[in-house]
Amino acid sequence: MKVGIFDHVERAADRPIAQTFDERLKFAAAADEAGVYCLHVAEHHATPLNLVPVPGVYLGALARATKRMKIGPLVYLLTLVSPLRLAEEICILDHLSNGRLEVGVGRGVSPYELAYHKVDSAESRDIFIDAFSALSAALTNDKFSYAGKHYSYKDVPMALRPLQQPTPAFWYGSSNTTGAAWSGDHGMHFVANGPTDYAKVNIDAYREALAKRGGPAQPKPEFKNGAAIGALRHIVIAETDEEARRLAKPNVDYHVGSLNWLRKQHAQNEAQVRGLVPRGMTFEEWEKDGMAIAGSPKTVLAEIERQADKLGLNYLLTYLFFGNLTLEQALRSLELMRTEVMPQLEKM
């Protein structure tokens, strides 16, 4: 099993944004040294949940702050940007990182964020599929043309081409079976979110579609059967269970507030605040559902092994730096992950 890191780059309550960026780059460099497989960043808009709504700018900094670890968006919101402009950005980042870019794509889970950009959520999947087809054409041709419902291009020269040929690998993160199956149909690598039982339904849908396709479009030999199949988990590791849970509770609770911040601006009831993913509102609920894991290295490893067995994972996407955690606290979790947990996971 490989270990990756996910980050919204959330706004902390107790530090300037510039400090947050500096700390995240230091954390990324430490993750690179620790042997983390990939660092994935989110794209969200108009919310303190995400301070990098233009992920390519941040990924450019990450490309030069790291040397070996793969980097990439999870995900680019294809509904909000020109496929041509995004293809050019992908090419730049692939070269800046010396071929370490991994490209996650999606349509956007938040109808409010889409609406700010004048995109109708009801049409977003159709727009996304059209954008992905145009993006794929742009990345794989010296000159490309494309004609779709939402995007069209004719004889556009691609002076920039990806370093990785034919393209960097595509990833998809989903919390529903429709998206999970679509990503399997297209041979992408996949990461699920949400409670363990909920994630299993989506992983099963992805795995079934991938099997029907015959395997991943861009196989990765470091993963069993060539496809990365992962789950996102918020993790705090300390010397004792008590210390880890003491740190995890206020920071998961703060992070839940960030996740729900934009929905609270629009919601008419609690169901709308909770959103589409059936996640709880407190650390205790997240821990019960398997979304948050806090404890000593032994405790954390046991829970990861339990979930990996149930879900059939070969990729653990850890979220180690969230809420108001300090850089020092996040680095401690990372160090214990590196020394006590990752060596055991690599044997799985």
Secondary structure by P-SEA (a helix, b strand, c coil): cbbbbbbcccccccccaaaaaaaaaaaaaaaaaacccbbbbbbbcccccccccaaaaaaaaaaaacccccccccccccccccaaaaaaaaaaaaaaacccbbbbbbccccaaaaaaacccccaaaaaaaaaaaaaaaaacccccccccccccccccccccccccccccbbbbbbccaaaaaaaaaacccccccccaaaaaaaaaaaaaaaaaacccccccccccccbbbbbbbbccccccaaaaaaaaaaaaaaaaaaaaccccccccccccccccccccccaaaaaaacccccccaaaaaaaaaaaaaaacccccccccccccccaaaaaaaaaaaacccaaaaaac
